[in-house]
Amino acid sequence: MIFKLKCPCCNKKGCLKYHKSYDRHLTYYINNQLIDTTIGIATCVCTNCMNNNAKQKYHALLPDFILPFIMNSYYKIINII
């Protein structure tokens, strides 16, 4: 499935390959209850960026409800606002 995605840096399609995964801490609300958990985040490498010596070769594949560099989910932030 990764091969169908475009690289966020070079916009080339078909050049992403699975690299590794890591655990990410996430807090969110379900039915007005605060949940703290960890989820697995896959990372991929762009072969095109790697060949062109780009700064950012590795990319995290975040679900749409996770904001980059923020521990709280999108829905928790909206709920607070």
GROMACS elastic network, one bead per residue, 0.5 to 0.9 nm:
[ bonds ]
;  ai    aj funct       b0    kb
    1     4     6  0.56692   500
    1     5     6  0.74993   500
    2     5     6  0.55203   500
    2     6     6  0.86672   500
    2    14     6  0.78366   500
    2    15     6  0.87729   500
    2    16     6  0.61659   500
    2    17     6  0.65277   500
    2    18     6  0.71477   500
    2    44     6  0.79906   500
    3     6     6  0.80026   500
    3    13     6  0.71419   500
    3    15     6  0.64349   500
    3    16     6  0.55812   500
    3    17     6  0.67010   500
    3    18     6  0.89737   500
    4    13     6  0.64754   500
    4    14     6  0.57449   500
    4    15     6  0.87142   500
    4    16     6  0.82817   500
    5     8     6  0.89457   500
    5    11     6  0.89971   500
    5    12     6  0.84958   500
    5    13     6  0.58613   500
    5    14     6  0.65837   500
    5    15     6  0.82979   500
    5    16     6  0.71670   500
    6     9     6  0.86301   500
    6    10     6  0.80349   500
    6    11     6  0.51911   500
    6    12     6  0.53352   500
    6    14     6  0.67756   500
    6    15     6  0.76201   500
    6    16     6  0.75076   500
    7    10     6  0.56460   500
    7    12     6  0.55407   500
    7    13     6  0.64673   500
    7    14     6  0.82789   500
    7    15     6  0.72242   500
    7    16     6  0.66778   500
    7    45     6  0.89412   500
    7    46     6  0.66213   500
    7    48     6  0.87541   500
    7    49     6  0.86054   500
    7    59     6  0.81943   500
    8    11     6  0.55624   500
    8    12     6  0.82618   500
    8    59     6  0.80276   500
    9    12     6  0.82945   500
    9    46     6  0.89114   500
    9    49     6  0.77319   500
    9    54     6  0.87226   500
    9    56     6  0.75144   500
    9    57     6  0.84572   500
   10    13     6  0.88923   500
   10    46     6  0.87827   500
   10    48     6  0.76642   500
   10    49     6  0.68783   500
   12    15     6  0.65557   500
   12    16     6  0.87658   500
   12    46     6  0.88857   500
   12    48     6  0.76077   500
   13    16     6  0.76091   500
   14    17     6  0.83987   500
   14    46     6  0.89169   500
   15    45     6  0.81161   500
   15    46     6  0.54678   500
   15    47     6  0.54513   500
   15    48     6  0.61592   500
   15    49     6  0.87662   500
   16    44     6  0.59677   500
   16    45     6  0.55354   500
   16    47     6  0.64594   500
   16    48     6  0.83383   500
   16    59     6  0.89172   500
   17    43     6  0.86025   500
   17    44     6  0.52360   500
   17    45     6  0.54176   500
   17    46     6  0.65581   500
   17    47     6  0.75420   500
   18    21     6  0.86273   500
   18    42     6  0.73728   500
   18    43     6  0.62399   500
   18    45     6  0.64702   500
   19    42     6  0.75947   500
   19    43     6  0.55123   500
   19    45     6  0.58620   500
   19    58     6  0.79445   500
   20    41     6  0.85777   500
   20    42     6  0.59856   500
   20    43     6  0.53896   500
   20    44     6  0.69124   500
   21    40     6  0.63976   500
   21    41     6  0.53108   500
   21    43     6  0.55496   500
   21    44     6  0.86216   500
   21    60     6  0.84546   500
   22    39     6  0.82757   500
   22    40     6  0.56013   500
   22    41     6  0.53748   500
   22    42     6  0.66697   500
   22    43     6  0.79176   500
   23    38     6  0.59991   500
   23    39     6  0.55016   500
   23    41     6  0.60807   500
   23    42     6  0.89340   500
   24    37     6  0.83617   500
   24    38     6  0.52421   500
   24    39     6  0.54368   500
   24    40     6  0.62924   500
   24    41     6  0.67036   500
   24    71     6  0.81881   500
   25    36     6  0.73677   500
   25    37     6  0.58862   500
   25    39     6  0.66628   500
   25    71     6  0.63436   500
   25    72     6  0.85752   500
   26    35     6  0.81433   500
   26    36     6  0.59341   500
   26    37     6  0.54342   500
   26    38     6  0.57154   500
   26    39     6  0.72390   500
   26    66     6  0.82239   500
   26    70     6  0.86391   500
   26    71     6  0.53213   500
   26    72     6  0.57762   500
   26    73     6  0.65513   500
   27    34     6  0.69397   500
   27    35     6  0.54942   500
   27    37     6  0.63507   500
   27    38     6  0.84624   500
   27    71     6  0.65769   500
   27    72     6  0.50530   500
   27    73     6  0.62032   500
   27    76     6  0.75585   500
   28    33     6  0.82123   500
   28    34     6  0.57832   500
   28    35     6  0.53335   500
   28    36     6  0.68023   500
   28    37     6  0.85610   500
   28    72     6  0.63276   500
   28    73     6  0.55972   500
   28    74     6  0.82891   500
   28    75     6  0.69169   500
   28    76     6  0.51438   500
   28    77     6  0.85788   500
   29    32     6  0.56938   500
   29    33     6  0.52934   500
   29    35     6  0.59157   500
   29    36     6  0.89498   500
   29    73     6  0.86400   500
   29    75     6  0.74956   500
   29    76     6  0.58996   500
   29    79     6  0.81799   500
   30    33     6  0.52659   500
   30    34     6  0.67000   500
   30    35     6  0.71907   500
   31    34     6  0.84972   500
   34    76     6  0.88820   500
   41    60     6  0.67419   500
   41    61     6  0.64397   500
   41    62     6  0.65275   500
   41    63     6  0.84844   500
   42    59     6  0.85942   500
   42    60     6  0.59826   500
   42    61     6  0.55710   500
   42    62     6  0.77314   500
   43    58     6  0.66773   500
   43    59     6  0.54241   500
   43    61     6  0.57576   500
   43    62     6  0.87742   500
   44    57     6  0.83837   500
   44    58     6  0.56155   500
   44    59     6  0.53469   500
   44    60     6  0.64778   500
   44    61     6  0.73998   500
   45    48     6  0.89366   500
   45    49     6  0.83028   500
   45    50     6  0.77828   500
   45    57     6  0.56159   500
   45    59     6  0.63006   500
   46    49     6  0.53795   500
   46    50     6  0.61326   500
   46    51     6  0.86807   500
   46    56     6  0.87485   500
   46    57     6  0.55308   500
   46    58     6  0.64808   500
   46    59     6  0.78215   500
   47    51     6  0.61303   500
   47    52     6  0.86392   500
   47    57     6  0.77285   500
   48    51     6  0.52203   500
   48    52     6  0.63285   500
   48    53     6  0.87326   500
   48    54     6  0.87303   500
   48    57     6  0.84848   500
   49    52     6  0.50323   500
   49    53     6  0.60708   500
   49    54     6  0.51040   500
   49    55     6  0.80232   500
   49    56     6  0.73501   500
   49    57     6  0.55476   500
   49    58     6  0.88790   500
   50    53     6  0.51828   500
   50    54     6  0.62237   500
   50    55     6  0.86356   500
   50    56     6  0.83773   500
   50    57     6  0.56563   500
   50    58     6  0.88250   500
   51    54     6  0.78503   500
   53    56     6  0.86229   500
   53    57     6  0.80845   500
   54    57     6  0.63290   500
   56    59     6  0.75152   500
   62    65     6  0.80299   500
   62    66     6  0.62538   500
   62    67     6  0.78599   500
   62    68     6  0.77506   500
   63    66     6  0.57358   500
   63    67     6  0.85503   500
   64    67     6  0.76050   500
   64    74     6  0.83438   500
   65    73     6  0.58857   500
   65    74     6  0.52408   500
   65    75     6  0.69235   500
   66    69     6  0.89157   500
   66    70     6  0.77025   500
   66    71     6  0.81115   500
   66    72     6  0.75201   500
   66    73     6  0.51210   500
   66    74     6  0.58846   500
   66    75     6  0.87532   500
   67    70     6  0.56430   500
   67    71     6  0.78029   500
   67    72     6  0.76826   500
   67    73     6  0.65534   500
   67    74     6  0.63067   500
   68    71     6  0.83433   500
   70    73     6  0.75679   500
   72    75     6  0.81877   500
   72    76     6  0.62264   500
   72    77     6  0.67168   500
   73    76     6  0.52392   500
   73    77     6  0.64802   500
   73    78     6  0.87841   500
   74    77     6  0.52948   500
   74    78     6  0.63029   500
   74    79     6  0.86231   500
   75    78     6  0.50912   500
   75    79     6  0.60117   500
   75    80     6  0.86418   500
   76    80     6  0.62450   500
   76    81     6  0.87280   500
   77    80     6  0.51745   500
   77    81     6  0.63412   500
   78    81     6  0.51473   500
